[in-house]
Amino acid sequence: MATITSLNQYKAAFPDSTELSVAAGTMADALVALAEAHAGEPSLIQKTVTGIAVAIPAPAIGIKTIVTGAGAVAAGCKATPYTISSVENGDKVWFTAIAVEGFTFSGWYLGEELQSTEESYEATISYAGSTPTTLEYEARFVVAG
């Protein structure tokens, strides 16, 4: 889902007769954008249009599951789904951990935070970042006994 933000158009004139326009939220942001686009400092900068509605797309979110635990992968423990290339904030995803003989499932983790101890777990995707990412859900297994 896109976020709508309001930008302004700024026009700059440079001593070498170059003229550039940029869209930015503030004059300071416009100066940064102009510095990236032209080597010199502008001799004049002015706001020419205000309140331009711009849709900022939500960052891409991917999902990946990994299996951890001494010998768990080699023994055949599995986690599904292996990958999902694109989900959105608020989407629900079912994760399933499959233990093999000699192993027990200990939990689903996102980073170091325990999400669930159930083998089948429904997660609501929540990502507050502004850049694309892949969330890694870890299925941890331990040797039974």
Stockholm file with secondary structure:
# STOCKHOLM 1.0

chainA/1-145         MATITSLNQYKAAFPDSTELSVAAGTMADALVALAEAHAGEPSLIQKTVTGIAVAIPAPAIGIKTIVTGAGAVAAGCKATPYTISSVENGDKVWFTAIAVEGFTFSGWYLGEELQSTEESYEATISYAGSTPTTLEYEARFVVAG
#=GR chainA/1-145 SS CCEEEEEEEEEEECTTSCEEEEEESSHHHHHHHHHHHCSSCCSEEEEEEEEEEEEECCCCEEEEEEEESTTHHHHTCEEECSEEEEECTTCEEEEEEECCTTEEEEEEEETTEEEESSSEEEEECCCCCSSCEEEEEEEEEEECC
#=GC SS_cons         CCEEEEEEEEEEECTTSCEEEEEESSHHHHHHHHHHHCSSCCSEEEEEEEEEEEEECCCCEEEEEEEESTTHHHHTCEEECSEEEEECTTCEEEEEEECCTTEEEEEEEETTEEEESSSEEEEECCCCCSSCEEEEEEEEEEECC
//
